Amino acid sequence: MAVALYARVSTVKQAEKDLSIPDQIRQMQDWCAAQGYAVAETYIEPGASATDDRRPVFQQMIAEATQKPSPFEAIIVHSLSRFFRDALEFALYERDLKKAGVRLISITQQTSDDPSGEMARKIFSIFDEYQSKENGKHTLRAMKENARQGYWNGSRPPFGYKTVEAEKFGNKGKRKQRLAIDPAEAGLVKRIFELYMNGKGDGPMGAKQIASYLNESGRKHRASSWTRSRVHEVLSNRTYMGEFYFNRMEDKTKRAKPESEWILLKVEPIIEAEQFNAVQERKASRSFDKVAPSIIGSDTLLTGIIKCGCCNSGMTTATGKGGRYRYYKCNTRIAKHINHCSNPAVSMPKMDAAVLDVLADKLFTPERVKDILSQLQKQLKNAKATEADEIKVLQDELKELEQRSERLFEAVEKGVLPLDAHLQQRSHRIQARRQEVLTQMAGYKRRQQMPTIKPKQIDLFCQALRMKLKEGKPGFAKQYLRYFVSEIRVTGNQVVMTGSNAALAAAIAETKKGTSCEVPKSVFGWLPDLGSNQGPTD
């Protein structure tokens, strides 16, 4: 009888350093020789779990075994656990093999082909599955404790980091590992964050643009090319802020586990928390559930911020004379015709030019900017008294949260309370609220701290910005419009622009002599749209 041999170990490391596979093959060959079986094929699976069927060699074996005619009459394994450790999957694949006339034989767990033998195989399979789950439970427990002590659990480190051996040894003399910054990759991570916020000096870049730029300049994601998803992965990874969470996902289903089960592993940060949070804010503002993809990718200057002053609808692009003329037209007029809105369409080139001219010639003049900043200082001064009271309330709550957390820890240390899942959830809720309070307090304090702005900075800012706006580069102009201007409302021949004084102050504060005027990478969180810069423009 022609047979096939199947040998498997769970990890690549076992395949490289263990003698398990050679021993399985030797024992199966000796057994086949004693039975007078001819070995037609040998399948070796290095580094694959038997809890699922995501095994390329296993799938190849099943595909060849179920051919007509089959090249062999039986598959020989050392034990049934080498074939599968899931009782249901074991039964399904064994059924498929039986239909093809191929038997499954274990040299250490031999059973008959009658009903009693079938029951015995099912019992063996159930015990194998149970043992696999028990092993997995104990392994995960050890890995969680390893992460709590600050050690890396052996998977591939995130881009920007590498593993280094720690001084402490683990069980059986194995060295433990920690994450450390990889200088070459970390420099590229910093570059990606900078490109996303500031681009190459002419406004922020999107993930797709960044991927193209990196590929064109010959920079790799390790051995692979950059893609949009890889750039997004870098921009979203909290590890770069110094926070890596172990045990976040179910291994099989990839579903997120409850946050109470996450293990925080502190690592050396590559990106400052302020810059990381600014990137997340920009990503959120560009998400498809908040902003249409056509607005994010459009070259049209005023897309997404221009509105009809008559019916409050957005205005979109329209064309005439076969596309020779372009307009901004009220959506209501487009959808429901003129009876529902009387606001006429406006020429796109004329409107774009008018908006940029007003920004350059009327708004961003040293005199007007100084007046705006003076108003902002008065508004912040008036808000300080109220916010000081709110900060005091938050400080009291923060003190109470810290006391509650300390009492929980003391109760655990004294053995009064067990460190179980319920207690971990309570502790996590306290820490989450503490972080919210700290964030609120930081927001209030930032709003009370207007940056020191010198008259020379105002002059430099206005001069550089007006020059950039006059150049007419659509990317730069569009980014600045979204930075300063929240809405442009058109009613007949009148145009009213609404914007943020705080954003203006933040941009001027970053201006230094000899630097180019770029779209700022952060905004102080003061009272958005307070005292908006508005005025009619004909």
N, C-alpha and C positions, 0 to 999 in steps of 0.2 A: 504494500500500500504506500502510495506517495503522500508525504505529509509536509507541512510547513512549520517552522519553528518561530515563535514570537517571544522576544525577550525585551524587558522594559525596566528602567529605573526612573525615579521621579524628577531628578534634577540633573542638569548638565554637569555640575560639579561631581555628582556621584558617578556619572559616566566616565569622567576624565580620571578620577582618582580612586574609585571603588573597584573591587573585583567582582561585583555582583553579576554584571552581564556576562563576562567570560565563564563564571561559575554556572549560571543558568544554562548557557549554550552547551557547556561540557556535559552537564547532567542530562539534558534533553537528548543530546547526541548518543550518549551511552545507553539511555533508556530505549531509544529508537533502534539502536543496533541489537539490543537484547530482544526486542519484539519483532525484528526482521523488517522494520519500516525503512523506506528510502526517503531521505530528506531532499525534497525538490526545491525548497526555497527557505531562506532564513531572513527574518525581519527583525531589525534591531531599532528600538525607540529610545534614544538617549534624552533624558530630561523632559518627561511629559507625565502629568498626573493621570491616573486612571479613573478620576471622578467624573470626567466628561469625555466626549469623543473628538475633541479638538487636537487630534494627533495625526500628523500627515502620514507617517509610516503605517499606523493602524488603519487609516482610511484606504491607503493603497492596498493593504492586505485584504480588507473586506471586499474592495472592488474586484480584485483578481480572483478571490475565492468564489464570488457569485457569478463569474463568467460561465458561459455555456459553450463547451464543457469546462468544468473547473480544473485547473492544473494540479490540484491535490485533493485528497479525500478527507483530510483532517488537519486541524491546527493544534499544535502541541505547545502548551505553556507549562512553566514550572509550577505555578499555583494559579488558581482562578483569579486571585487579586491582581495578577499581572495583566489579565485581560480586561477586567472592569471592577471598579469598587462602588458601583451604583447598581442596586438590585434591579431596578426597572430597566435601565439601559442594557444591563447584562442580558436580561431575558429577551429584549427586543432584537439585539444583535445575534444571540444564539438562535432565535427563531428564523432570522434571515439566512443564517448559515445552514440550518436544517433543510430549509426549502431548496437550497442549492445542493443538498446532499453532502454537506461538509460537517464533520463532527468537531466538537471542541473537547480536548482531552488534557487533563492536568496530570502530571507525573507524580505529584505528591497528594492529590485529592481525587483519587480515581473513584468513579461511580459507574453504575450500570446504566443501560439505556431504558430501563423500565420506569414506571411511575415513581418507585421508591428512589431510584437514582436521580430522577428529575427533582424530586423534593429535596434530596440531599444537596444538590447543586444550588438550589434556591436558598437553603439554610446557610451554606458556605458564603454565598453572595451577600446575604443580609448581614452576617457577621463581619465580612470584609468592609462593607459600607459603614457599619457601626465603628469599627476600629479606625477607619480612615477619618471619620468625623471626630473621634476622641483624640487622635493624633493631631488633627488640625486645631482643635480647641487648646490643647496644651502648648502647641507651637506658637499660636497667636498670643497666648498669655505670656509666654517668655519674650516674644517680640515686643509686646506692649511695655513690659517692664524694662526691656533694653532701651526703648525710646524714651521712657520716663527718666532714665539715667543720662540721657543726652547722646546716645549712640545710634548710629545708622544701621538699618536692618538689611543692608545688602543689595537692594534693588539699584537700578541705574540712577545716579544722582541727577537732579535737574540741571539743565543747561546753565553754565555759569559756575558750577560747583564740581568738586572732585572729592573722592574719599581718601582719607589719610588714616594710617593706623594709630590707634590710641595706645597709651602706655599700659592700660589695664588689660589683662588677659581674661578671656571668658572660660567656659567649661572646656575641658580636654585641651587646655593650652591654646585655644584659638584667640587670636588678637581681635579686639573690638575696633570698630571704625567710627570716625566722625566725619561730618561734612566740612569741607574747607573751600574757600573761594579759589576758583581757577582764574588767574589773572587775565589770560587771553580771552576766555569766554566772557568773563565779567565785564571787560571793556566793551564788548559787543552788546551785552545787555544794556549797559548805560547808554550806548549810542542809540539803541532802539527806542528807549524811553525819551531821549532827547529829540529824535526825529519825529516821534508821535506828537510831541507838544510844540516843537518849534520848527521842524523841518530843517532845511538847509539855509534858512535865513529868509525865506519867502512865504512863511506860513506853515502850519502843521501838516503832516503827511498821514494818510490812512495806512492801514495794515497791508493792503495790496501794494501800495506804492513803496512802502518800506521793504517788502519782500523783493520786489523788482530791483530796487536800488542796491540791496545787499548782494543779490545774485549777479547783477551787472558789474559790481566792484570786486567780485571773486570771493566773497565771504560766505562761509558755509555754516550750516547747522550741524556741527560735527562733520560727518561724511556726506550729508544730504543737502539739497538745495532748500532755500527758505520758501515757505508758502504763507499765504494769508493766515491760515489756521495756526501755524507755528509762531507767527508774530503775535497773534492774539493770545496764545498760550503764555508767551513770555510776559506780555503786558498785564495778564490777569493773575500771575502766580505770586501769592503772598510770601513765598519763600524769599524772594528778593528783598522783602522788607524785614526779614529775619524771623519769619514764622512758618515753619513747616509742620503740617498736621499729619500724623500717622494714624492709620485705622479709620480713614474717612469713608471708604467705599467697601461694599460687599465684593468679595473677590470674584464670584461667579456672575452675579446679576448687575454689578457696577452701580447699584443703587446707593445713595448716600445714607450713611448710618446716622443715628441721633448724635447731636453735637456733644452730648455727655460722654460718648464713647471715644471721642477724638483725643489723641495724645499730642500735646504741643511739644515740638522739638525746636529749641532755640538755636539758631545758626547766625553766623556773622552776616549782617545785611549788605547788599550791594547797592540798593536804592534807598534814599531817605524816605521816611514815612510821608512827609508832606508832598514830595514829588509823586510817590505811588498813588496817594489819594487823589491828587489832581488828575492823574491819568484815568483813574476809575470814574471820576466825575465827567471827564470828556467822553469816555466810552459810553456812559449812561446817557449823556445828552445826544449821542449819535445813534442810539439803539433803534432798531426798526419799529419797536412798539411805541416810541415817542416821536420819531422823525421819519418821514417816508424816505426810502432809499433814493428816490429821485431828487430829493432836496440835498442829501448828503453828497451825492455824486454829481450834481448839476453844476455847470459852469455859469448859470444865470446868476447875476449879482444879488438880486433881491429875493430869490426864491425862499419861501418859508417865513419871511418877516414882513412882507408887504400885504396890507389888508385894505378892504373897501371901507371907507368911512360912512357910507350910506347904510349898508345892511350887515356890516361886521363880518362878512365872508372873506376868505383868503382870495388873493388875486394870483392868477396863473398866467403862463405864457400863451399867446395866441398869435397867429400869423395871417398875413393877407397878401394878395397878389402873388400867389404861388410860392410863398415863403420869402419874398423879397422884403417884406416889412414885418417887424416883430413888435408885439404889444404886451402890456400887462392888462389883463381883463378880469373883471369880477367873476368869481365862480357861479354866483347866482344868475348872472346874465347869460353865462354859457349854458347852464343847466335848465333854467326856467324862462329864458328870454327877457326882453326889455321891460315887460310889465311888472316884474318883481324887483327891479333895481334900475335906477336911472343914471348911475355913475358911469361915465364914458370910459372907454379903454384909453390908455395912455401909451405913448410911444416908448418902447423899452430903451433905445439909445438915449433919448432925451431925459427920461427919468433917471437912468443910471448916471448920466453926466451931471444932472442937477444935484443928486444926492452926494456924489463925490465932491462936487464944487462947494456945496454947503459945508461939508465936513472939513475940507481943506482951507477954505477962505473965510468962513464965518464962525465955525465952532472951534477948530483947533488953532486959534490965535492966542498969543500969550495973554492978552488982556482978558479974553473970554474965559480961558482956562483958569486964570487966577481968581476970577469972580466965582466960578463954579466951585473951586476948592475952598474958597472962603465960606460959601454957603454950606458946604459939606461939613466943615469944622463946627459951624454953629449947630447943625442938626445933630452931630455926634455928641456935642456938649450937652444938648437938651436931653438926649437919650441916656446919658450916663447915670443919672440919678435913679431912673426906673430899673435899668439893668443891674445896678449895684445891689438893689434889693433882691433881684432874682438870683444873682450870683451867691448872695448870702444864704438863700434857701437851698440852693444846690450844694453849697459847702456843708450845710448841716446834714443833708441827705447823704452826702459822700462819707461823712464821719460815721453816721449810723450804719451804712453798708459795710464799712471797714470793721466796725465793732461786731456786727453780726457774723462776718466771715471769720474773724478771730475767735469768736465763741465756738463756732462749728469746729475749727481746727483743734481747739483745746479739748472739746468733748471727745473727738476722735483719739487724740493723744492719750487721754486719761482712760480710754476704754468705755466711756459712757455711751457713745454712739458707734455703730459699726460703719465702716467705710464701704457702703453698698451703693448700688446704682441710684437709689432714691436720693441719698445724701449727695452724690456727685451731681445730680440734676439741680438740687437746691443750690449747691455751691456755684454751679455754672450760671444759674439765673442771677445770683448776686453779682458775680463778676461781669456778666453782660450789662446789667443795669449800671454798675460802677463805671464801665466804659462809656455808656451813653451819657452819664452825668459829666464825666471828664470832657467829653466832646462838646457838650453844651456850654460848659464853662469856658473852654478854649475859644469857642465861637464868640461868646460875649466879650472876652478879653481882646480878641483880635479886632472886633468892631470898635473897641474903645481906644485902640492904638493906631491912630492915623500915622503913616510914615512921614518922616521929616523930609520935606520937599523944598529944595533951594530954587530961587528964581532962575538960576542958570540951567537947572534941570528942565524947567518948564520951557525955556527958550530952545534948548537942544531937542526936546521931545517934539515940540510943534514944528520946528524946522525940518527934522528928519521925517516925520510923519507926512507932512504936506508934500515933501518931495516924493515919497513913496506913492502916495495917492495920485499924484500928477503923472507918475509913470504909467498908470493904467493897467498894472498887472492884476488880472481878475482874481487869482488865488489869494494874494495878499489882501486886496481890498475886501473880498468876501469874508475872510477870517476876521478882519478888524471890525467889519459891520456886525458880525455875530458876537464879538467881544464887547462892543460898546452899545450897540443899538438893539433893543429888544423888539421894537415894532416900528413900522412905517405905515401911517394911515393916510390914505388918499381920498379926498372929497372934492370932486371937480378939479379946480386948479390949485387947491390948497393941499400941502403935504406937511404932516406933523410927525416928527421923529421922537421916539421915547427911548431913553437909554439910562445907563448907570454911572453916577458920579464916582462911586467907589471904584469901579473898574478903571476909570480914567486916572484916579489918584494912584492906584497900584501900578499902572503902566508907566506913569511919569517917575515913580519912585525907583523903577528899575533902570531908568535911562542914565547912562554914563557917557562921559566925553570919549569920543573915538570909537564908539560901538555903533553898529548898524541898528536901525529901528526894526525890531522883529515883533511878531505877535507875541504878547506876554504869555508866560507859561503858567501863571497862577493869578488868582484874584483874591484880595482881602474880602472876607465875608461880611462886609457891612451892608445893611439895609438896602438890598437891591432895588433899583429903580427909584430910590428916594430922591426927590428933587430932580426929576428927569430933564434932560436937555431938549427942550422942544421949542418950536417956533414955526410959524408959517413960512413956506417957501413957494413962491410962484414960479 
